Amino acid sequence: MWIDLLSPSREEEVLLEKTLGVALPTREDMEEIEISSRLYEENGGIFMTVQLPAASEEDHLTTGPVTFVLVANRLITIRYHDPRTFTTFPARAARYPVAGDSADTLFLALLEALVDRLADIIERAGHTVAPISRNIFRATETTRPRSHRFRSYLETIGRTGDLISDIRDSTMTIDRAVGFYSAHLAHREGTEPQRSRIKTITRDMHSIGDHADFLSGKITLLLDATLGLISIEQNGIIKIFSVAAVVFLPPTLVASIYGMNFKFMPELSWHFGYPFAIGLMIASALLPYWFFKRQGWL
């Protein structure tokens, strides 16, 4: 009932096309963004292409197109990456047999498993950004992270933001496919159980989409807050250098004056000339520091 094509060769596609009497979409067709190329009916078959996430070799989630074809009471899936659901669903269906014996029922059960997987991914994304939020907004001045930790925060926020964007894209394409499939069922009799399950799937997809939007807003807030803290820390460093430059400017002026090579300078022959110049430089350095301190600039 279910034929799963993982990176099929052209010979395999031709064999299946001859067997079922339909033309299967190529990888280029699956990557088209037009709705008419992703959702259509042809020769009695229903073709639906959605974007699904899968873990890459670096353990990062990447998304790719997966096409579902319902024809001759068979479900054909065409994919060129390996979402985890396609590996776990057969074992799950063996433990908990799918009610009914139609490809439509199998398709809906697989969709429900995909929705569960998306929900798990979005929940883990929320758990990933939660510690960053605590460290940024609830930390005191003594426990606030330093600049060398901000880089790791930005990398984590960026990866999570990409993940949320991919999940949002996936939920949108699945929602469109479910709507297209629901419109197809509306013309058939005896499909009340399927339509009831479709309503549940649609509600779950909307719930995941709302949660993804919430996390997207939170990630934007964390990104702005992290960049703001980096800016504050950098401004503090620049302020230190600015104050140091202003504090040492008067002593430098005094040293420059007494470093002139004029022949007639009264202090050159004075016994206390050197201590006087040193004291004057120290006083000229302490006076700006005291003034800045009094004004609250330090």
N, C-alpha and C positions, 0 to 999 in steps of 0.2 A: 504493500500500500504506500510506503514511503521510499522514494528513491533519492538518495542524498549524493549529489555530485560535488566532490571537493576537487577543485582545480582539474576539471575534466579535459581530456584530450579531444581533438576534433573528431577522431574516429568514434569515441564514446558518444559525443553529441549527435553525430549522424545516425548511429545505431538507435539511439533513443528516439530521435525525431521520426525515423521510419516506423518504429514500433507504435508510437502514440499518435502519429499523424499531425504533429504540431512542430512549428519552428521554434527552437529554443533561442533565447537572446544570447548574444556573445558578451564577452567581458566589456567591450566598448559600449554596447547597448546598455548594459547594467549601470555604467558610470554616467550615463546621460542624466541631466538635471531636469529635463522637461517632464511634466506630469504625464503627458501622453506616452512617453517612453518608459515610464515606470509602472503605470497602472493602465491595463487595457485588456480587452477580450479578443481572442482570435481563434478561429476554428474550434469553437466549443471549449476553449481553455481560458482560465483566468490567470493573468500574469500580474504579480505584485512584487516590486523591488523596494527594499528598505535598507537603511543604513544600520549596521549592528557593530558594537565594539567587540574587540578580541585582544587578548594579551599577546604582545610581540615577544621576540626572543630576549629583548632587554627588560621584559616584565612591565612594559608600558602599554597602556591600552591604545589601540588604533582602531579606526572604524573603516568598514568596507561594505560594498553592496552585497546583498543576498536577495536572490529572486525566488519567490514561491510561485509554483505553477500548480493549479488544480485542474486536472483533466482526466476523464475516463475513470473517475473514482480513485485517482491516485494523487499523491502529493509529491511533487518534485521540487527539491531545493537545489539551487545552483550557487556556489560560493567559491571564493578564492582565498579566504582566510578561515580561521578556525575559532569561531565563538564558542565559549565553554558550554553553552546550553546544548549545542548539537552533540557534545560528547556525553553529557550527563542525562539528557532526556531519555534515551533508550532504556537505560537502567531504571530511571524513575518510572517510565511507563510499564516496565516489567513488574516492578513492585506494586504499582498502583495502576492497574489496567485502565486504559481510556474507555469510557463508556461509549458504546456505539461502535459501528463497524464501517464508518464512512471516512473518506479523506477529509471532509469538512470538519468532522469532530477531531480528527488528528491534528489538523491545521490549527484549530482553536486551542487545543491542549498545548501545542508547541508555542503558540503566541503567549499563552499564560505563563509558560516557563520562561520565555524571553522577558516578559514584564517583571517577573520575580527577580531575574538576574539584573535588570536595569535598576530595580529598587535597591538591591544589595550594593551595587556599585555607587549609587548616589548616597547611600547611608555611609559607606566607607569614606567617601569624599567629605561628608560633613564631619566625621570623626578626625579627618586629617587636619582640617583648618581650625578645629576647636582649640587645640593647645596653643596655636599661634595667636588666636584671639585673646586667650588668657594671658599669655606672656606680654602682649602689647598693651592691652587696655587695663589689666588689673595689676600690673607690676608696679612696684614702688621705684623711687629714684635709684635705690641701691641694688635692686634686683632687675632693673630694666636691661634688656639685652644690649650688647655693644655692637659696633658696626660690623665686626667680623661674623656675627650671627645674622645680621639683616640679609646678607646675601643668600644664606640657606633659606630664610623665610621667603624671599622673593622667588627663589627657584620653586619652592613648594607651592606657593600661591599661583605661580604661572602654570605649573603642571596641572594643578587642580582646576584652574580656570579653563584650560584646554579640555580637560576631561568633562567638565560640566557642559561646555559648548558641544562636545561630541554627543553627550547623552541627550542634550536638548534636540539636536539634529535627528538623533535616532528616534526619540519619542514622536517627533513631528512626522517623520516618514511612516512610522508604524500607525500613527493615528490616521493618516491619509489612507493607508492601505486597508485599515479596518473599516473606515467609512466607505471605501470603494467596494469592499466585500459585502458590507451590510446592504448597500444599494442593490447588489446582485441578488442577495437572499430575498429582498423584498418582492421579487417577481416569482418566487418559488413557494409552493405550499408545504406545510408541515415543517417549517424551519423555526418555530417559536423557541425551542431550546437553544438553538444556535444564536438567535437574536438576543436572548436573555444573557448568554455568556458574553456576547459582544458588548452589551451595555456595561457589564462588569469590567471588561478589559478597557473600555473607553474611560470609565471613571478612574481606574487605576492609572492609566496613561496621563490623564489630566492631573491627577494627584502628584505623579512623578514630575510632570512638567512644572507645576507650581512650586514644588520643592526645589527643582533645579533653578528656577527663577530667583527664589529666595537665597539659595547658596551663591548664585551669580552676583546678586547685590551685596551679599556679605563679603565675597571675595574682592569686589571692587572697593568696599570700605576698608578692608584689611590692606589692600594694595596702596590706597591713598594714605592710610595711617602709617604704614611702614616707610613709604617715601617721605612723609612728613617728619617722622622721627629721624630718618637719615639726614634730612635737611637741617633739623634742629641741632643734631650732633655736629654736623659740619660747620654750622654757623657758630656753635660754641668754640670749636677749634680755631676758626678764623678770628673770633673775638679775642681769644687769648693772644694770637699773634699780633693783632692790631693794638691791643693794650701794651704788649711788650714793646712794640715799635714806638708807641707814643711815650712810654716811660723812659726808654733809653735815648730818645731824641734829644732832650736837653743836656744830658751828660755828654753826648756825642758833640753837641755844639760847643760846650765848655772845653772839651778836649781838643776840638778843632781850633778854637781861638788860641789856646796856649801851645798849639803845635805849629803856629805860624813862625816863619823865620825872619821876624823883624829884629833889628839890632837893639832898638830901644823899647824894652818892655819892663816896667818897674818890678814885676813879680819875679823876673828871671834871677835877679841878684838878692831877692828877699830870702831870709833864712827859713821862714815858714811858708814859702810860696807853694811847695809841693803838697804839704798837708792841706793848705787852703784850697787848692784846686781839687784835691780828692774829696774834701768835705763838700765843696760846692757841687760837684758832680753827684754825690750821694743825695744831697738835699734836693737838687733839681730832679732826681729820679723819684724820690719819695713824695714830693709835692703833687705830681699828677696822679700817682697811685692813691693818695689820700683823697684827692678831689673826686676821682672815679668811684671810690668806695662810698663816699658821702652821698653822691648822687644816685647810688643804687645800680650803677652800671656793671658792677662786678658781683 
